[in-house]
Amino acid sequence: MSEPESLRVALLNPFFWPEVRRGSERVLHDLGVELTQLGCAPTLITSHPHPPDRSSEYGFEVRRHWRPPEPWTRRGIEPHLSHVPFSYLSLRAGEYDLAHAVYPTDALAALRWGARAGRPAVFSYMGRPSRRMTANKRMRKPILERVIPGSDAVITLSRSARDAMWRWFAVDSHVINPAVDLEAFTPGEGRADAPTIACAGAVDDARKRIPLLLRAFAVVRRSRPDARLLLTRPERPDLARRLTEDNPGVELVPAERHVATVFREAWVSGLTSHNEAFGLVLVESMACGTPVFGARDGGVPEIIDRPEVGRLFDGDVDGEVARAILEALELSEDPGTAAACRSRAEDFDRRSAAEAHLELYRQLIER
């Protein structure tokens, strides 16, 4: 087996489009880059609907195997099941010291491989367990009930997610916060003249509670008539049209625009979502020097943990959300806010997150 400093780690996720790099893709990209710089040899095992291929991307190896069609997903069955056998075969074909999956179906392959190879299998649960999240797809609950207790270690993104993991699965997980790219998200020029609010959440995701944000924004405009709200443009033209026609002051940002430029333009940014495991876009905003607002729910209070960087709101009352936004707008005009936000964001750097993963890997291999 390799020494810990040169660990051969297999990272597994069903999809990986480097140009998108959202959610689990972003986590794996950053982890792969940092593990490489720490002397490890990570390999990302993923899939696509094309013939298998190998490539070197961002300094580490990426293996993409074929992902067959999945017509059963139209019946509400858990997606990405078809590539599990191929992920397992990819693991068997390599020489790895540890397998780390960030999607439940991949964790099935990692568990099987770990049992055969006598090596550790790690599973990162990228959300916050709840009744809805564990049962909104057929077969998801039995898969989770297998991979969560069966993995050698489970990672969650916040203390709140850890507590929910214990409540729903009676498994004590390791908390490793997601990391922000402090080189890509930096303070800079471009702040708007008018008070501008940004929300980087997907407008078509019900969990983001965009209707609540829109109602609160209407209240904000009674006090700040020139306020603007920047939302990511949805793919559906009818939804985009309704968002702008029915809500004065709302502007849609093209999805291809780098979100860091949006955060630099905004006076504040935030989320009205509930059951967030963490809320990385809040950290990215603070890294740009922009204060934030969010719900006192899930992992968000672990980010907005001091009044110098933002405001929290309770419940789903329009006026309460508007109060948090208005106070955050006032905070943005304080000369010391940008530095306080940047300092808080630096607590979530990529190197520290990678070192936390590496320390866990070492413990598992030694055990």
C-alpha positions in Angstrom: 0.0 0.0 0.0 1.2 3.6 -0.7 2.5 5.9 1.9 -0.2 8.4 3.0 1.6 11.3 1.3 1.3 9.5 -2.1 -2.1 8.0 -1.7 -3.8 6.7 -4.8 -7.3 8.0 -4.3 -10.3 7.2 -6.6 -12.9 10.0 -6.6 -16.2 8.9 -8.0 -19.1 11.0 -9.4 -21.6 10.2 -12.2 -20.8 13.4 -14.1 -18.0 15.8 -14.5 -18.1 18.8 -16.9 -15.1 21.0 -15.9 -16.6 24.0 -17.6 -19.7 23.8 -15.4 -18.1 22.9 -12.1 -21.2 23.2 -9.8 -22.0 21.3 -6.7 -20.3 17.9 -6.4 -18.3 18.6 -9.6 -16.8 21.7 -8.0 -16.0 19.9 -4.8 -14.3 17.1 -6.7 -12.4 19.5 -9.0 -11.0 21.5 -6.0 -10.3 18.3 -4.0 -8.5 16.7 -6.9 -6.3 19.8 -7.5 -5.4 20.2 -3.9 -4.7 16.5 -3.3 -2.4 16.5 -6.3 -0.5 19.5 -4.8 -0.2 17.6 -1.5 1.5 14.7 -3.2 -1.4 12.3 -3.7 -2.4 10.7 -6.9 -6.1 11.2 -7.3 -8.1 9.7 -10.2 -11.6 10.9 -11.0 -13.9 8.1 -12.2 -17.0 9.4 -13.9 -19.2 8.6 -16.9 -20.7 10.0 -20.0 -22.9 8.7 -22.9 -19.9 8.2 -25.2 -17.2 5.6 -25.6 -14.7 5.3 -22.6 -11.8 7.7 -22.6 -9.0 8.9 -20.3 -7.6 12.4 -20.0 -5.5 14.5 -17.8 -7.4 17.5 -16.5 -6.3 20.1 -14.0 -3.3 18.0 -13.1 -5.1 14.7 -12.3 -6.4 11.8 -14.3 -10.0 11.6 -15.3 -11.5 8.3 -16.5 -14.9 8.5 -18.2 -16.7 5.2 -18.8 -19.9 4.7 -20.9 -23.1 5.5 -19.1 -26.0 3.6 -20.7 -29.5 5.2 -21.2 -31.8 5.2 -18.2 -35.4 5.1 -19.4 -36.6 4.2 -15.9 -35.8 7.6 -14.5 -39.0 8.8 -16.1 -40.8 6.7 -13.5 -39.1 8.5 -10.7 -36.4 5.9 -10.1 -33.0 7.0 -8.7 -30.8 8.2 -11.7 -27.2 7.1 -12.4 -27.8 3.4 -11.6 -26.8 2.2 -15.0 -23.2 3.3 -14.6 -22.6 1.5 -11.2 -21.2 -1.7 -12.7 -18.9 0.3 -14.9 -17.7 2.4 -11.9 -17.0 -0.9 -10.1 -15.0 -2.3 -13.0 -13.1 0.9 -13.3 -12.1 0.6 -9.6 -11.1 -3.0 -10.1 -9.0 -2.1 -13.1 -6.9 0.4 -11.1 -4.6 0.3 -8.1 -6.2 2.4 -5.4 -5.7 2.8 -1.7 -9.1 4.3 -1.1 -12.3 5.1 -2.9 -14.3 8.3 -2.2 -17.8 8.6 -3.7 -19.9 11.8 -3.6 -23.1 10.3 -5.0 -25.1 7.4 -3.5 -25.0 5.2 -6.5 -21.3 5.5 -6.8 -21.0 4.7 -3.2 -22.6 1.3 -4.0 -19.7 0.6 -6.3 -17.2 1.9 -3.8 -18.6 -0.4 -1.1 -18.4 -3.4 -3.3 -14.9 -2.7 -4.3 -13.8 -1.9 -0.7 -15.2 -5.3 0.4 -13.3 -7.2 -2.3 -10.1 -5.2 -2.1 -10.0 -4.8 1.7 -9.6 -1.0 1.3 -11.6 1.9 2.8 -14.7 3.3 1.1 -15.7 6.9 1.9 -19.0 8.5 1.1 -19.7 12.3 1.1 -23.4 13.1 1.5 -23.8 16.4 -0.3 -27.1 17.5 1.2 -28.8 17.6 4.6 -30.9 14.4 5.3 -34.6 15.0 5.6 -37.8 12.9 4.9 -38.3 14.6 1.6 -34.6 14.4 0.5 -34.3 10.7 1.3 -37.5 9.6 -0.3 -38.2 11.9 -3.3 -36.8 9.2 -5.7 -37.7 5.6 -5.8 -34.9 3.3 -4.5 -33.0 6.3 -3.0 -33.9 5.4 0.6 -32.8 1.7 0.4 -29.6 2.8 -1.3 -28.8 5.4 1.4 -29.7 2.8 4.1 -27.0 0.6 2.6 -24.2 3.0 1.8 -24.3 5.3 4.8 -23.9 2.7 7.5 -21.7 0.5 5.3 -19.1 3.1 4.4 -15.9 3.3 6.4 -16.5 7.0 6.9 -19.3 9.4 5.9 -18.6 13.1 5.3 -21.2 15.9 5.7 -20.8 19.5 4.8 -21.8 21.2 8.1 -22.6 20.5 11.7 -26.3 20.9 10.9 -26.0 18.2 8.2 -24.1 16.0 10.7 -26.9 16.3 13.2 -29.5 15.4 10.6 -27.4 12.4 9.5 -27.4 11.2 13.1 -31.2 11.8 13.4 -32.1 9.9 10.2 -29.4 7.2 10.0 -27.8 7.0 13.4 -24.4 7.5 11.8 -21.8 9.9 13.2 -20.3 11.7 10.3 -17.1 13.8 9.8 -17.8 17.5 9.0 -15.7 18.9 6.3 -17.0 22.2 4.9 -16.9 22.9 1.2 -14.1 25.2 0.1 -14.1 28.4 -1.9 -11.6 29.3 -4.6 -10.1 32.4 -3.1 -8.2 33.1 -6.3 -11.3 33.2 -8.5 -13.5 35.0 -6.0 -11.8 38.2 -5.0 -12.9 41.8 -4.2 -12.7 44.0 -7.3 -14.2 46.9 -9.2 -17.7 47.1 -10.6 -20.0 47.8 -7.7 -23.3 49.1 -9.0 -24.4 52.6 -8.3 -27.9 51.5 -7.2 -28.5 49.2 -4.3 -28.2 45.7 -5.9 -29.2 42.3 -4.4 -27.9 39.1 -6.0 -29.2 35.6 -5.6 -27.1 32.8 -7.2 -29.7 30.1 -6.4 -31.4 28.2 -9.2 -34.7 30.0 -9.8 -36.5 26.8 -10.8 -35.5 24.9 -7.7 -38.4 25.0 -5.2 -36.0 24.6 -2.2 -34.5 28.0 -3.0 -37.9 29.7 -2.3 -37.5 32.3 -5.0 -41.2 33.4 -4.7 -40.4 34.3 -1.1 -37.4 36.4 -2.2 -39.5 38.2 -4.8 -42.2 39.1 -2.3 -39.5 40.3 0.1 -37.9 42.3 -2.7 -41.1 44.1 -3.3 -41.2 45.1 0.3 -37.5 46.3 0.1 -38.4 48.6 -2.9 -40.8 50.5 -0.7 -37.8 51.7 1.3 -35.3 51.6 -1.5 -37.2 52.3 -4.8 -34.1 52.1 -6.9 -33.1 48.6 -5.6 -32.3 45.9 -8.2 -32.5 42.1 -7.8 -30.2 40.0 -10.0 -31.3 36.4 -10.6 -29.7 33.7 -12.8 -31.6 33.4 -16.1 -33.6 30.2 -16.2 -33.6 27.9 -19.3 -37.4 28.2 -19.7 -38.3 31.3 -21.6 -41.8 31.5 -20.1 -40.3 31.5 -16.6 -37.8 34.2 -17.5 -40.5 36.3 -19.0 -42.7 36.1 -15.9 -39.8 36.9 -13.6 -39.1 40.2 -15.3 -42.6 41.2 -16.4 -44.3 40.6 -13.0 -41.5 41.9 -10.8 -40.2 45.5 -11.3 -36.5 45.8 -10.6 -35.7 42.2 -11.3 -32.9 41.5 -13.9 -31.7 38.2 -15.2 -28.0 37.4 -15.5 -26.9 35.0 -18.2 -25.8 31.6 -16.8 -22.5 31.8 -18.6 -21.5 35.0 -16.8 -19.0 34.3 -14.0 -20.8 34.6 -10.7 -17.8 36.4 -9.1 -18.5 39.4 -11.3 -22.1 39.3 -10.2 -21.1 39.3 -6.5 -18.7 42.3 -7.1 -21.5 44.2 -8.7 -24.0 43.5 -5.9 -24.2 45.3 -2.6 -25.4 42.2 -0.9 -26.2 38.6 -1.9 -28.1 35.8 -0.3 -30.4 32.8 -0.2 -34.0 32.3 0.9 -33.7 28.5 0.7 -34.4 26.1 3.5 -32.7 22.9 4.4 -29.4 24.0 2.9 -26.5 21.7 4.0 -24.1 24.6 3.7 -24.6 27.4 1.2 -21.2 27.8 -0.7 -22.4 30.7 -2.8 -22.6 32.8 0.5 -18.9 32.1 1.1 -18.1 33.0 -2.5 -20.0 36.3 -2.1 -18.1 37.1 1.1 -14.8 36.2 -0.7 -15.7 39.1 -3.1 -16.2 41.4 -0.1 -20.0 41.4 -0.4 -22.1 40.8 2.7 -24.9 38.2 2.7 -28.3 37.2 4.1 -29.9 33.8 4.6 -32.3 31.8 6.7 -31.6 30.7 10.2 -31.9 27.2 9.1 -29.6 24.3 8.0 -25.9 25.1 7.6 -26.4 28.8 6.8 -26.0 30.1 10.4 -22.6 28.4 10.5 -21.5 30.7 7.7 -23.2 33.9 8.8 -22.0 33.5 12.3 -21.2 37.2 13.1 -23.0 40.5 12.4 -20.1 41.9 10.6 -20.7 39.7 7.5 -24.5 39.5 7.1 -27.9 39.0 8.5 -30.2 36.1 9.2 -33.9 35.8 9.1 -36.4 33.4 10.6 -39.3 31.6 9.0 -40.9 32.5 5.7 -42.5 35.9 6.4 -41.9 38.5 3.6 -41.2 41.3 6.0 -38.7 39.3 8.0 -36.7 38.5 4.9 -37.0 42.2 3.7 -35.7 43.3 7.1 -32.6 41.1 6.7 -32.0 42.4 3.2 -32.3 46.1 4.2 -30.0 45.6 7.2 -27.5 43.9 4.9 -27.7 46.8 2.5 -26.9 49.2 5.3 -24.0 46.9 6.3 -22.6 47.0 2.8 -22.1 50.8 3.2 -19.8 50.3 6.2 -16.2 50.7 5.1 -15.0 47.8 7.2 -17.5 45.3 5.8 -15.7 44.1 2.7 -12.5 43.2 4.7 -14.6 41.4 7.4 -16.4 39.4 4.7 -13.1 38.5 3.0 -11.6 37.4 6.3 -14.5 35.1 7.1 -14.4 33.6 3.6 -10.7 32.7 4.1 -11.7 30.3 6.8 -13.0 28.0 4.0 -9.9 27.8 1.8 -9.4 24.8 -0.5 -6.1 23.7 1.0 -7.5 23.3 4.5 -10.4 21.3 3.1 -8.1 19.0 1.2 -5.9 18.5 4.3 -8.9 17.5 6.3 -9.8 14.9 3.7 -6.2 13.7 3.6 -6.1 13.3 7.4 -9.3 11.3 7.3 -7.9 9.1 4.6 -4.7 8.5 6.7 -6.8 7.5 9.7 -8.8 5.0 7.7 -5.8 3.4 6.1 -4.0 3.1 9.4 -7.0 1.6 11.0 
